[in-house]
Amino acid sequence: MRSNEYRVILLAAGSGSRMRDITNNKPKCLLPVGNMPLIWYPLSLLEREGFKEVNVITLDVQHAEVKKAVDKLGLKLDVKFHTIRESDDLGTADALKKVAICGEWKEDVIVMGCDFITDQSLDEMIKLHRTTGAGMSAFFFPSIPESTSVPGPKSKIRTDRDLVVLDKHNRLLMLTSAMDHDENMSVRMRIIKKLGRIDIKSRLTDGHFYILDNRVWNFIISEENSDMSLKGEVLPFIIKQQFSHLNKVVHKESKGELKRLSVDIDDEQETEETHKFFKHFTVDELQNLTDLYNGYNNHPDSSYGRYLDDRLRCFAIIAPSGSSFKVNTLASYCEVNRQVLLAENWERFAKSKPLVRVDPSCGSKTRKIESSLVGANTQIGEGVKIEKCSIGSSCIIEQNVTLSGCIIMDGVTIKEGTVLTDCLISDKANIGTNCNLKSCLVDAKFSVPSITESSSKILSGVLMSTE
């Protein structure tokens, strides 16, 4: 049972700061993707992979709503909720400290975001983590070009690309933001000498799926770690420690036996923070014996031993193109909704959920529905044409409405004669008669007056920034 090997934490307290237009009135983890809430995808993946228990971190003000939605999913997972106060404004690393105290868990820990969708099995990543004795393993996938058809004002999409530095064995050597470097990026010469060759990749997306060795986990949740951001501060610091003098191991002969000893932790060349980290990352004697007497060497041309004689090593799994999504921007949210409309993609991403194009509870009036999904208890009038749309539950779509390329959330009313193209309509919005909207985003509970014609606008009762 994997539950005996790993503890799993699902981060669902994010505010969706890069998609505020649709998360102001709804928890990000409950945004609909193909008629299922976003949080269902990672939970369903964990259940398929054999996990029995997952710890979910939510905001206290959203806990009841998220728990109610998760309870309705019918999953067999034992979901344990942990809440943090919105007013505390905690970073991800500090939020993790709310789940367990240092030393309480003996297993390795998997940390993942609620906005991660993949068709990849976790077997390969878990196998890599086990066989390499990794301190941290991370999941990446090729960035997917985002569609230019995003509802709302047309503006240049600013993307914060990661720079991922790897060796030929996908050893993760550096993880940093491209915005932190102007035109040049510095890499220590001794790293290149040690590794021979490194690759710097700028077109990979961090899936925010990490497997953490128990020793690394205990450092993250310890009082000695004061950093707030797991991705931005803590993990880059841990990855950097691979090149610390304290990470070296020493071989020596003693009575005919080869032994491995850790370097003295009083090395004066290292910072106080590095010393604090390696006090937690103690020598794993079983791994030591495995490394010492295993004839395998992944650097046979080097003067170093297996895994370059490092006791801490970090690795990356690179998934195939088109296999995964990180739903953290409006563009990525719209794109994943377009992708799951395709039957072959739905089968890949929602393997345990059969594809139901139109829920049986919907009205059976004369209509034309192509390559779309329609949720429960949605009423569709006569003469309605729907193409490549994702429509939520309990909506009312009156007669002679035409919808193309739209995302319609729950409880929306669309009056007769209206034409919507490439629009995103939030919960309980009301679109009046004979409207013509193209690439518009309509806020939750907002009423669009009849005969409104608009293009590339945010329609809301609140003045929103378009930057």
N, C-alpha and C positions, 0 to 999 in steps of 0.2 A: 504494500500500500504506500503510495507516495506521501500520504498524510503523515506517515511515520518518519519520512525522510526530510520533509520540508514543511515550513509554515508559510502560508500565503497571505499577503496583504494587498488589498485592492484599494487604491487611492481614488475616492469619489467625493472629495471635498473641494475640488477646484472650482473656481468661479467662472471659468471660461472667458478670461479677460480679453482674448483675441476674437471673441464672437459674442460680444455683449448684446448686440441687437437681438439675439434670440435666447440669451441666457439670463436676461434681467428678470424674467417672470417664471423661469423654469430651471430646475437643477440641470446642469450640463449632462450629468450621467443619465438623465431621463429623456433627453432629446430623441425623437423617433428616427430610427434608421430602418427602412423597409418594414414598417409596422411593428417593430420591436424597439424597446428602449435601448439606448446605447450600452448601458451596463450589462444587458443580457449577453452580449457577444463575448466579453472576457469570462463571465460566469459560466456560460455554456461551454466554452473552450476548456476551462478547468474541470468541469464535470466530465467531459469526454475523455480528458487525459487521466482520469482516475483519482482526482483529488476529492476528498470528502468534506473538507472544512476550509472556509476562507474568512479572513478578517477584513471587514469593510470600514474605512474611515469616511465619515460624512460630517457635514456641518450640523450643529445641534438644531438649527432652525429648519433644516431640510430632512432631518432624520426620519420623522414620521412619514413624510411623503415618499421618500426613497424606500423605506422598509415596506410600506404598503405595496409599492410597485414590484419590489423583488418577491414578496410573498405570492403575488399573482402569477409569477413566471412558471411555477410548478417544477422548479429544479429540486434535485435531491440533495444539494449541497447544504451543509450546516453553516449558515451565514451568521457570523457574530459581528454586531455593529459596535463601533467605537466612535464617539462624537468629540468634536472640538468646537470651541466657541468662535463664531465669526469675528467677534471683536478682538480676539487674541492675535489675529493676522499671522498665524504661524506659517513658516516654510515647511516644505515636505519632510525634511530631516527632523525638525522639532515635532511635527505631527506624528511621526513614527514612534517617538518616545511615549506617546499616549497609549500605545498598544501593549508594550511589554517593558519590564524593567531589565536593566543589564544583568545578564546571567540567568534569567528566568527560562529562556528557551534554549534547548540544546541542539536543535535541528538547524540546518541551513535555511535561509529565508528567501522567498521569492517576493519581490515588490513589483507591482504592475499598475498601470493607470487604467481607469475605467473607459478611456477613449481609444483603446487599442483593439483593432480588428485584424485578424489574420486567419489564413487557411492552413498555416504551417503547424505541424505537430511539434510539441515541446520536447520530444524524445531526443532530437539531435543536440539541442542546447543542454539538456540535462546530462546527456552522455559526455559532451565536451567538458562540462563543469566537473563531472566525476573523474574522468580519466586524466585531466590535466591538474587536478588538485587546485583549481582556480580559486583565488580569493574573491573575485567578482567576474561574472559573465554577463554580457550585454547583448541585446538583440537589435540589429539594424536591418534596414531594407532599402533598396534603391528608391530615391525620391520619385514620386509620380508627378508628372507635369500637371498642374492644376488647370482646370478648365477656365477659360476667360469669361464664361457665362455665369457670373455671380450676381445675385439680386442686389440692388442698391446702387448708389452713385458710383460711377466709373472712376476709380483712382488706382494709382500704382500700388500693387500689393508688395509690401515690404516683408521679405522673408529672411529670417535669421538662420542661416545655414550653419550646420556643424562642420568642423574640420575633424576628421577621424583619422588618426595615424596608426597604421598597422604594420606588422612585419609579415613575412611570407607565410607564417603559420596562423595568421589572424590574431596574433598577440596584440592586445589593445594597449598602445603606448601613450596616446594622448587623446583627449576629448575636449575640444574647446570651440567657442563660437567664432565664426569668421568676423563678426563685428568687433572682436577684441584685437584684431590685427589690421593694420592699415593696408600696406602693400606687401609686407614681408612677414614671414613666420619663422621664428628662430627654433632650431632643434640642436640640442647639445651634440657636439662632435663625438663625444665618447659613446653616445647612443648609436650613432651610425657605425662607429668602429666596432662596437660590440655585435651589432646585428647585421652589418654588411649592406643591407638594403631595407628601406622603409617606403611605404606608400602613403601618400596624403590624399584622402578622398573627401571631396566636397559635395558629393551628390548622394549621400546616404542620410536617411532619416532615422533618428534614435526612436525606437519603439517604446522607450521608457519601460522596458521589461528587463529586470535585473535579477540574477541569482547571486546571493551574498553568502559567502562562507560565514559560519557562525561567529568566528573571531572578528571579522569585519563588521558584522551586524552589531555585535556588542560594543564596538568602538562608536558606531553611528549613534546608538541610543544612550551612550555614556554621558556623564556630566562633563567629561573632558572634551567632548566635541560640541562646540558652540555655534557651528555654522548652521544656517537656516535652510539653504536650498540644496536638496540632494543632487539634482542634475548640475546646477551651476557652480557649486562650491565643494560639496563633500566628495562626490565621485571623482572629479578631476584631481582633488588632493590625494585620494587613495591611489589612483592610477599613477600619479607622480612618484609615490613612495616605492615603486618598483625599481627606481634608479637611486634610491638611498643606499648609503654605505651599510646601513643596518639591515638591508634586505639580502646581503650576501651570506653565503654559507661557506664553511671551511672544511676541506677534506684533510684528514691526517691518518697516518698509519699508527696503530697501537696494538702491539702483540699480534701482528699479522692480519689484523682486521681493519677494514676501511670504515672510518667513522665520520659522521657529519655533525658539526657543532655550529651553533649560531654565533654571529659576531657579537662581541661584548656590547651591551646596550648603552654603555657610557661613552660612545663615540662622540667626541666634541665637535665634529664637523656638521652635525645635524641640528636642526631646530628643535625647540621644545615641543612643538606640535608633532614632529616626526617621532620623538621619543615616546610621547603619549600614545601614538598610534601603535607602535611596535610592542608596547607593553601589553596591548590587547592581542596583537597578532603573534602569539607565542608559537614555538616550534611544535608542529604536529609530528609526534614520534612515529606513528604508523606511516604517514606520508614520507617521512625521512627514510625509513627502511625500504619503502617501495622505490624511492628514487635512487637510493644507494645501490641496490642489488638488481635493479632492472637494467638489462643491457641496452634498452632503447635510448637513443640520443637524437633529438630533433635538430641538433646543430652539429653534425658529425665533423664538419670542417673547422669547427671552432675549438679553441683551447679550453673553452668552458664545458661543463657537463650538461646533463639533461636540464632543459629549460633554463640554460645559461646560469645554473647554480643559484637561482633566485627562489626564495621560499614564498614570497608573494608574487603572483602573476595574475594578470587580468586578460581575458579573452573576449572576442566578439564573434557572434554568429551573423553571417550575412545571408538573409533570405533572398529567394529569387524575386525578380521584378514582377510587380503586379500582384503579389501575394498578400500584402499587408497595407493597412491604413492607420495613420495617426490622426484622429479627428479632433484637431485643436484650432482650426480656423474655419471661417465661414466657407471659404473655397473648398477645403477638404471635406466639410460636412455635406455640401451640395454634391461634390464628386462621388462620395461613397454612396449617397442615395441614388445617384444615377447608375452606379455600377451594380448595386444589388437588385435592380429591376431586371437584369438579365438572368434568365433561369440558370445558366451554367455558373454564374457568379454567386447567386443565392445558394446553390448547392454547395459551393466551396466554403462560403463564410458561415452558413447556418445549417450545417450538416444534420443536426438533430431536429430541425424544424421544417416540416413540409411546406412547399410553396403554395400558398392560397392566393390566387390573383384577386378574387372578389369574395369577401366573406359572405357565407350563406345568409346571414341576417340582413343583408342589404336589400333595399327595394328592388323589384324585378321589372321596372319600367323599361320601355324601349330605349336602348342606349348603345353607344359604340365605345368599347373600352379596349385599348391595345397597349401591350407591354407596360401595364400599370399594376399597382397594388391598392386595394381598397379595404379599409378596416371595418370592424364590426359596427353594426347599427347605423351605418351611413346611408342616407336616403338619396337616391339618384333619380331625378325627374326624366321625363320623356325628351328625346332629341338631344341628350347630352353626349358630347364627344370628349373622350379622355384619352390622351396619348402620352406615354412615358412619364407618368405621374405617380407619386407616392402620396396616398390620401389616408388620413388617420381615421379614428373611430368617431361615431356620433356626429358626423357632419351632415349638413343639408345642402344638396346641390340641386337647385331648381331647374326647370325645363330650359332647353336650348342654351345651355352653358357649354363653352368650349375651353378645355384645359389642356395645355401642352407643356411638358417639361417642368411641371410645378411640384413643389413640396407643400402639402396641405396638412397642417397638424390637427389635433383633436378639437371637436366642437365648433368647427368653422361653418358659417352660413354664407353661401354664394347665391345671390338672387338671379332671377332669370335673365337670359340674354347677355350675360357677362362673358368676356373673353380674357383669359389669363394665360400669358406666355412666359415661361422661365421665371415664375414668381415663387416666393417663399411666404406662406401665410401662417402666422403663429396662432396659438391656441385661442379659440373663441372669438376670433375676428369676424367681422360682418362686412361682406362686400355687397354693395347696393346693386340695383338693376342696371343692365346695359352699360357696365363699366368695361373699359379696355385698358388693361394694365400689362406692361411688358417689363420684365427684369426688375420688378418692384419687390420690396420687403415690407410686409404689413405687420405691425406690432400686435402683440396679444391684446385681445378685447377691443381693438380699435375698429371703428365703423367707417368704412369708406363710402362717401355719399354716392348716390346713383349718378349715372352718366359721367363718372370720372374717367378722364383719359390721362394716363401718366406713364412715364418711361424712366427706368433707372433711378427710382426715388425710394426713400424710406418714408413710409406713411405711418405716422405716429402722432399721438397727442403730446409727445415730449420732444423737445428740440434736441436732435442728436448730431454729434460731430460726424463729419464725413471723412475726416483724416484717418 
